[in-house]
Amino acid sequence: MFRKRPLNKKHPKGVHAVRLLICAGGTGGGVYPAITVLKALELEKNQVLWVGGHGGMEEALVTRNEVPYTSISAAGVHGVGLARLPINIWKLIKGFFASRKILKQFKPDLLFFTGGYIAFPMAVAAIGRPSLLFVPDIEPGLALKVLARFASRIALITDASSQYFSNPSKLTVTGYPVRQELKDWNRAKALDKFGFDPNLPTLTVTGGSRGARSINTAIMNILPRLLEKMQVIHLVGHLDWEVIDSQSRNLTNSQAKRYRAFPYLHEMGAALAAANLILSRAGASVLGDYPLFGLPAILVPYPYAWRYQQINANYLAERGAAVIVRDEDLERDLFNQIVELISDSSKLSDMSRSMSALATPNSAAKIAALMQEMIGTNNGGSLR
């Protein structure tokens, strides 16, 4: 299936159209940047292969973008109980052998990783091959720290991440690549999409593709009071959709006019552009998407995983772009925090300016250029 392609007529004589293998999955924070960089490269389909996890959320996103996709077995081992540890190790072993087979068939000239345990078996199988690792969070998790040992080059979103890596010669600060389609939306267009009043403030609430149950619960508990003062876009996630959809039917007609709920929204740019304030977890995408729109944020770091979300939230809060509410304080503090911020136009303006100052709009092009440099250094090929 993956026979080596002959010389491409679009390329100089003797230079083949090289092949790129992308290994990314698990969360949107790693998947969306890889898709964005891939679009910046403008490769032909037979030059690319995306490797994700069995049943991963990335498969639908990747195939929706018409990118060739295959999957391998993988699982995390950090913080896993003794009962599951042997099972997860076996999955990694199977993933390693599957990765070797894929590498032999596809013969990539460059590998691109964006973190997560799905990349571990592929990175081990590809030792010695040129690879670029993109670090989507401020502080890398355990999987990323391990992957960094194998990577030829490492792309960071900010200098603040440099302290976590021991080999500075590998590091390049590129910023966080944001999806081009996000830029298609402005506030007027977005409010029109949702049928909202431009004279009312708008709060967007999101917990990612699966959702954030504690945030969803806290919002629903205060929703009628919030709708007295603002409009709400609620990206519920698939986990709680049926429950939230059922509860929302108890809203009065006047309340329902100010509330829009979705299990998932492909037009994420509309939800961001319409908002005066956003409430969310603090995954990697907050470091790219929110600065693009200069969007003030209330961040609720996920408390039951490695501290990377807390570090992301601290980074934005220390720069005046966000405020933090602890997950355990949602029921007590959330209503007052939302109302105080969304009612204070001066504070929101200051936060918006601080968030905008962190934007890196050319990040995808910088990572694409880094790939071009790596390919040229290794074999004189071209990613175009």
N, C-alpha and C positions, 0 to 999 in steps of 0.2 A: 504493500500500500504506500509506503513512504520511500520510494526509490529516489536516489539523488537526482536532482534536476539538472539538465544540461545547461550550458551557458545561455544566459538571457540576452537577447538581442538589444535590450535597453541598456546593457552594461558594457563597459569597455571590454575589448577583446582580452580573453584570459581571466576575466573576473566573473565568478558565478554569483547568482542571486542567493545569498546566504539564507540559512534557516534559523529561526528563532523559536525556542521552546520556552513557554511561560508556565510556571508552576505557582499557582496562587489559589487560595480558597479559604473557606471558613466564615469570613465576615466581609461586609462591603468595604471596610477600611483598607483591605488589601486587594480586593478584586477590582473595585472601580478605578484605582490609580493605574493598574495594569491595563485595563481596557482603554483608558485615556491615552496612555503612552503608545499603545498599539495603534490607535487611530492616528496619532501624530506621525507614526512611521509610514503609514499608507502602504503596507505590504500586500502582496497577493496571497490568496488563501493557502496555496501550497507552500508558502514560505513559513507558515506559522502552525504550531500545535500547542494547544492549551491543555495542561494536565492538572486535573482537580481531584477531589475526593469522591469516593463512592457515595451517591446521594447528597452531595454538597449543594448548598444554596447557589454556588457559583455556576452550576451547569446551566440553569435556566437563563442567567444573565449572559453567559458567554455564547450560548447557542442563539440567543435572541439577536446578538451582534454578528451572527453568521461566521463565527470563528471555529475552526476544526477543534474538536474536544474529545479527550479520553480521560479515564479516571484510574486511580490506583488506590490501594488500601493504605490507610494510615490512622494513627490515633496518638493522643498525647500520653505522656508518662509522668509529667510533673504533677504532684498532688493527687495522683490516682491511688485509690485504695489497693491493698494487697490482693484483694479478690480479682480486681480487673487488670492488674499490672501484667500478668502473663498473657492475657488476651490481647492487650494493646501492643505488647512487644511483638507478639506473633503477627499482628497486623502490619507493624513497621517492617518486619522481615519480608512479608509477602509484598509490601510496597516497594522494597528495595529491589527484589528480583523482577517485579513488573517494570520498574524504572529502567533497569538494565536492558530489558527487551525493547522498550520504547526508544531508548538512546541508540541502540544498535540499528533499529529500523529507520528512525527519522533522521539520525545523524545531524543534530543541531550544531551550528557554529557558535551560538551564544545561548546561554540560559538566563532567564530573568525570574528572580524570586521576589515575592513581596511578603514573605514571612508565613508563620503558622506551621503547625506540625505536619501538614500535608507536604511541605517542601523538604522535610528532613530526609526521607528515603531517597528522593530524587537527587538531593545535594550530595549524599554519600555515594550514590551510584555514579555521579558525574564528577567525582574528584579528579582534578587535572584538566578539566575542560573550562574555558572562559565563562565566567558567570558574573552577573550583576545582581546585588541584593538591594532592594529598596526598603527602607525602614519607615513605616507609616506613622509610628508613634514617637513621642519624645524619648521615652526610655524603652529599649527593646526588651521583650520578654525572653524567657529561657530559650525558646525555639530559635528566635532571631540571633541570640548571642552564639548559639551553636552554629547556625548557618553562616555567621560572619567569619568563622574560622576557615570555611571552604571557599568563600566568595573572592573573586579577583578584585572587584571594586564594590564599594558600598555607597549608595545615595541616601542622603539625610534630608529631612525637611527643614532643619535648623541647626545652627552651630551648637545649640544646647544639648544635642544628642552626642556630640563628639566625645564627651567625657566617659561614655559607656563603652568605648572601643579602644583597643590597645595599639592598633596600627594606623596612625594618622595618614600614612601615605595612600591607604585604600579609600579614604573618605572624600566625598564631594557633596557639598550642600546644593541641592537642586530645588528645594521647596516641595510642596504637596501638589501633585497634578489633579486639577479639578476637571470634571467632565464638561466638554464643550457645550452640550445641550443645556446645561444649567444657565449659561450666559444668554440663552434665548429669551429669558423671562425678565420683565420689569414689574414694578408694583402694580401699575394700572392694568396691564394684561393679566396678571395673576389674580387680582381681585375680581376681575370680570369673569375669569374661569370659574371661580368659586361662587359667583353671584353675591359678593360681599359689598357692604357699604364702605366707600373710600373715606368716609368721615369718622369711622370707628376704628379703634386700634385692633390689631389682630395678633393673636398668640398662636404659634405653631407648636404642637407637642409631638415628639417622635421618640420611639424606642428601638428603632432598627427594624429589620425585616421580620424578625420573630416577635418583637415587642418587648416592653419592659413592664412587667406586671405591677410592680410597686408604684410606678409612675401612672400607669393606667388607672389603678385603683384610687390613688390620691386625687387624680383629676376628676374622675367620675363623682367622687364624694363632694367636690366643691363646684362642679360644673354649673348648676343652676345659678349660683352666686356669681361665678365668673361671667356668665352670659348676660348678666345685668349691665356689665361694664365694657364688654369686648366681644369680638368674634373669635372662634376657636377652630383651627384645623387640627384634627387629631389623627395621626398616623399610628394606628393601633398595633399593627403587627398581626400575624396569623394566629399566634398563640391565644389571644384573648378576644379575637374578633367577634365570635358568636355571642359572647357575654356582653361586650360593650355595645354591639349592634342592638341587642335586645333591650338593654338599659336605656339607650338613647331614644327609644320609641316612647318613653314616658315623658319626654320633654313637651312643653306646650308648643303651640304653633309659632309663637313669637320667639321662643328659645331656639327651636329647630332651625329657624331662618339664619341664626348666627352660629350654627354648628355644622361642620362637615367632617365626617369620619370615614376612614378608608383602612382596609386591611393592609394595603400596600399601594404606593403611588409611584408609577414610573416617572411622572412629571415632577420630580422632587424640586426642580428649580422653581416651579410655581409656588410650592409650599414655603420655600425660603424667601422668595421675592415678595410674597404677600405679607410676611410677618414683620411686626415691629419688635417682637421678642420671641425667642425660641426656648423651649424646655426640652432637655434631652439627656441621655447618657453622655459620656465623654470619650467615645471611641475615636479612632484615628480621623474620620472624616470631618470632625469638628475643627480640625486644624487647617483644613483646606476650604471646605464649603462655606463655613460661616464667615471667614475673612473675605471671601469673594463678594459676599453681599453686605459686608459690614454689619453683620447681624448680632446684636447683643444677645447673650445667652445666660440662662440659668442651667447649670450643669449638675447632674446627679450621678457621680461616678458609681459604677457597678461595684458593690462591696465584696462580692464572693469570688473574686478572681485576682490574678496578679495585679499589682498596684498601677499598671500603666494608665488606666483611665484617671486615676487620681493625679498622676503626674501631668497628663494632658490638661486636666481641669486647672491645676495649679498654675501651669504655664500661661493660660489665658487669663485667669483671675489676677495674677501678679502684674499683668500688663493692662489691667483695667477694662478688659474686653468681656468679662463674664463674672458671675457670682456663683458660688457653690452652695448647694443644699445637700446635706448628707441624706442617704437613703432612709436612715432610721428617723430622720426629722421631717420627712415629707408631710405626714399628717398634721403635725403641729405648725410648720412654718410656711408651707407652700403657698397657701392663699394670700397671706400678707406679703410675701416676697413678690409674687406676680403682680399684685395690685399696686404695690408701692413703686415698682419699676416701671410698669406700663403707664402709670399716671404721671411720671416724672420725665417730661420731654427733655429737659436739660441733661439729666443723668443718662438717658438713652442715647442722646446725641454724643455725649462724651464716650460712652461704651462703643458706639458704632464707629467713631473715628479710630479708637484704639484697635478695634477688630480689623478694620480696613487696612490699617498700617501693617498688618501681618500677612496680607495677601501676597501670593507669588504666582501671578498669572501665566508666566512662561515656563512653568516647571516641567510640563510634558515635553516641550521642545528641548529643554536642557538635558533631560534623561535620554531622549532620542539621540541627541548629539553625543552624549557619553557612550551610548551603544555604538554609534558610528565610529567613534574613536577606538573603541575596544576591538571592533571587527577589523578596522584598517590596520591596527597594530599587530593583530594575530595572523591575518591571511590575505590582506589586501582586498577583501571583499567589500560589499556595500549592502546596506539594509534598504536600499531604494532601487 
